[in-house]
Amino acid sequence: MSKTPKSVTAQENSESIIFLELKKGMTLEGKLLEISPGEFVRIETDNGHIIQVADDKIKRYYYPDSALNAGKELGGKNYGFREKGLYLYSSMGLIMNTVSSDQGGQVGWQLSGSAGYQVNRLLGLGFGAGADFYRTGASEMIFPVFAELRGYFVSQTSTPYYVLRSGYGIALANEEVGINEARGGLMLNPAVGWRLGGGSGLKICIDIGVQFQHAEFDYSRGSETSLTDIWYKRLNMRVGFLL
């Protein structure tokens, strides 16, 4: 059952001057007249104009006399996510076939890391590298080098996001399992996920995507040799850490 938000008037709030940082980029300053959490904030500007701003248009509000309130959103949550600037990201996850193991499906795992620059909330540009093991036992190993795009859909502590990686995977031979030669190829990996945390510290990201990777492996078993030319088409699920 939802509760009706309680309005707070200026008489009830000892800090009457307030700054409203809007999602479109501008900031309003004025005397606080009323806050209705989840609905609106009403202020009076220096020239006497009364302005009422809807809650969904406000990125954050803060009082000039209290640094502790900087970054405080309506509803009491703290939003300090750096929407512009350098970022670091690392992740680990699983790579899975869409068929069961009885039908030849394989489960592998992957590690990756990237660094880049967030131009704005919706667009970040970065570069990274990883290690992908497409079979249990790490018999087919590929090390991708990639560029990535990433963005976050809303200015909130938790938000859905997208990431798109594209690059080249370097395949390695593994004579212990009979792979005498290996050649890599193009890699593409779109994914969507959810970022948990909107502060300035470490944030957890969970995503799911589809990974395409081309590779060739020359197998040798005794006197028999075979060439495997494959386009991997795998689901990948990752848990990542963002700074």
ZIGIRA-V468800 format. One record per backbone hydrogen bond with DSSP energy under -1.0 kcal/mol. NH is the residue of the N-H (numbers start at 1). CO is the residue of the C=O. Records with the same first field share a line. If there is no record, write none. Layout:
NH=CO, CO
//
This chain:
8=35
10=33
18=30
19=62
20=28
21=60
22=26
23=57
25=22
28=20
30=18
31=44
32=16
33=42
34=42
35=8
36=40
39=36
40=36
41=53
42=34
43=51
44=31
45=49
48=45
51=43
53=41
55=39
57=54
58=55
59=21
60=21
61=72
62=19
66=63
69=66
70=67
72=69
73=77
76=73
79=71
80=198
81=198
83=81
85=118
87=116
89=114
90=241
91=112
92=239
93=110
94=237
95=108
96=235
97=106
104=101
105=100
108=95
109=133
110=93
111=131
112=91
113=129
114=89
115=127
116=87
117=125
118=85
119=123
120=123
124=150
125=117
126=148
127=115
128=146
129=113
130=144
131=111
132=142
133=109
134=140
138=135
142=132
143=170
145=168
146=128
147=166
148=126
149=164
150=124
151=162
152=121
153=160
156=154
159=195
161=193
162=151
163=191
164=149
165=189
166=147
167=187
168=145
169=185
170=143
172=141
174=179
177=174
178=175
179=174
180=218
183=216
187=167
188=212
189=165
191=163
192=208
193=161
194=206
195=159
196=204
203=242
204=196
205=240
206=194
207=238
208=192
209=236
210=190
211=234
212=188
213=232
214=186
215=230
216=183
217=228
218=181
219=226
220=178
221=224
224=221
226=219
228=217
230=215
232=213
234=211
235=96
236=209
237=94
238=207
239=92
240=205
241=90
242=203
243=88
//
